[in-house]
């Protein structure tokens, strides 16, 4: 998972993840990853519209967001 987050950070991509909070609530979030540590990573959460710190153990699934450019005619 850390490897996927590093790819997102270096490619300047958003990461879409299913995250379980400390109280057990599950949410789907899009995060722009800023910093990666051993146990946590930090990024801007588009759902909460704030910089947040996430725990690796609470991430249930992670997928990089790949957006294709649209052609204007």
Secondary structure, DSSP 8 states (H G I E B T S, - for coil): -HHHHHHHHHHT-EEEEEEE-TTS-EEEEEEEEEEE-SSEEEEEETTTTEEEEEEGGGEEEEEE---------
